[in-house]
Amino acid sequence: MLDVLIIGAGPIGIACALEAKKNNLNYIAVEKGALVNSLYNYPSNMTFFSTSEKLEIDEIPFISNNSKPTKQEALEYYRRVATSNQLNINLFEEVIEVVKKSDYHYQIVTNKQTYNTKNLIVSTGFYDIPNPLNIPGEDLPKVSHYYRDPHYYSMQKLVVVGASNSSVDAALETYRKGADVTMIVRGEQIGERVKYWVRPDIINRIKEGSIKAYFNAELNQIFEDKVTFKDENGKIQTLENDFVLALTGYQPNFSFLEKLGIEINKQQKYIPTYNEETMETNQKGIYLAGVICGGLETHKWFIENSIIHAEKIIKAIKS
Ligand SMILES: Cc1cc2nc3c(=O)[nH]c(=O)nc-3n(C[C@H](O)[C@H](O)[C@H](O)COP(=O)(O)OP(=O)(O)OC[C@H]3O[C@@H](n4cnc5c(N)ncnc54)[C@H](O)[C@@H]3O)c2cc1C
């Protein structure tokens, strides 16, 4: 019987594994994809908004060329934390089902094997389920909820939906690789959380007309060769179009949490129930860590401020 099984080896799952090891617990982390799978799937040229020391686990130095690390540097860092500490992490193994045998005894079924554990940490993040647009044409192959690389969109007519960090980075990068970019934005301006050193760039590109943007606007249908959207006056407009990047955010897997018997406050942004001191949920022996703690408020918890969850949980398990 394991002392603790960790679902997900993102930065916070790795922090939990390291803390469990330091406390001599019998633990394993199970990850459905590659190590730090969400980060691996982030845009190729992304730069973190945090400085590297803020992303450190257990004060293990994170050295980056500039103050804000790149995706490649972060992959390198978290891999070195996992390998240098010989953490028990099983990759490409997905947790399919959790059966409660009793308080502090859970059976975990993956696509490869079955485990028994006294405690379970759910650090499954939020990057697997995109917020849908719920409009006709969304399932066309030209539509993606993930942005990887600008070259693909070169010399193409691209619509970017949204005005958050991801949308702005995608709009600027693709414009600079020769895409004809139009942003469709539901709000009245570029998001206020957009990185302070990027925001003036996008605002000026829009002002000078290099990137077109429609604010207070909503995409309402996607066709093979065009899109239609409602502009700020409620008028339906049509744009010729090759590709759509719908970067409208992501959400945690709430049905997985519900299957575990974890209470979710649907009136309050789907925030799951947990004790802020111990991170234990209403299910004895099941703990939450990382971005998943914020429910639909996926900006509330990020790497910087949720690394601390690892220490809280392992302390609670030990006591
Ligand atoms: C473009 C971008 C830039 C960002 N920049 C910053 C920044 O500068 N600073 C910062 O602090 N935060 C930043 N964030 C947020 C940060 O990346 C997330 O908050 C962070 O990844 C949360 O870590 P996590 O371990 O909780 O979740 P994740 O990193 O999402 O890890 C969860 C893991 O669980 C795995 N998993 C899910 N379901 C299962 C299952 N059933 N079985 C097994 N494994 C499963 C997933 O594959 C994934 O690897 C950024 C996010 C984005 C999208």
The ligand as a Gaussian input file, in Angstrom:
#p B3LYP/6-31G(d) Opt

LIG

0 1
 C        0.918000      30.199000     -21.781000
 C        0.972000      30.080000     -20.279000
 C        1.943000      30.774000     -19.557000
 C        2.034000      30.645000     -18.162000
 N        3.000000      31.342000     -17.476000
 C        3.085000      31.207000     -16.122000
 C        4.096000      31.917000     -15.362000
 O        4.881000      32.695000     -15.899000
 N        4.152000      31.719000     -14.024000
 C        3.302000      30.870000     -13.373000
 O        3.420000      30.725000     -12.139000
 N        2.333000      30.212000     -14.049000
 C        2.212000      30.361000     -15.401000
 N        1.222000      29.708000     -16.093000
 C        0.280000      28.842000     -15.359000
 C        0.930000      27.527000     -15.026000
 O        1.548000      26.951000     -16.131000
 C       -0.077000      26.559000     -14.437000
 O       -0.715000      27.194000     -13.375000
 C        0.688000      25.324000     -13.957000
 O        1.037000      24.515000     -15.052000
 C       -0.099000      24.589000     -12.934000
 O        0.640000      23.455000     -12.559000
 P       -0.129000      22.137000     -12.155000
 O        0.954000      21.165000     -11.814000
 O       -1.168000      22.479000     -11.156000
 O       -0.908000      21.708000     -13.489000
 P       -0.362000      21.259000     -14.911000
 O        0.956000      21.854000     -15.210000
 O       -1.457000      21.488000     -15.872000
 O       -0.117000      19.694000     -14.713000
 C       -1.163000      18.781000     -14.596000
 C       -0.727000      17.446000     -15.155000
 O       -1.708000      16.453000     -14.850000
 C       -1.763000      15.550000     -15.925000
 N       -3.042000      14.821000     -15.858000
 C       -4.290000      15.322000     -16.028000
 N       -5.226000      14.335000     -15.890000
 C       -4.545000      13.189000     -15.621000
 C       -4.964000      11.828000     -15.388000
 N       -6.236000      11.465000     -15.363000
 N       -3.996000      10.883000     -15.170000
 C       -2.676000      11.256000     -15.152000
 N       -2.246000      12.526000     -15.384000
 C       -3.159000      13.492000     -15.597000
 C       -1.612000      16.446000     -17.152000
 O       -1.184000      15.712000     -18.281000
 C       -0.564000      17.463000     -16.672000
 O        0.756000      17.092000     -16.998000
 C        1.121000      29.817000     -17.489000
 C        0.133000      29.127000     -18.213000
 C        0.047000      29.253000     -19.587000
 C       -1.033000      28.513000     -20.326000

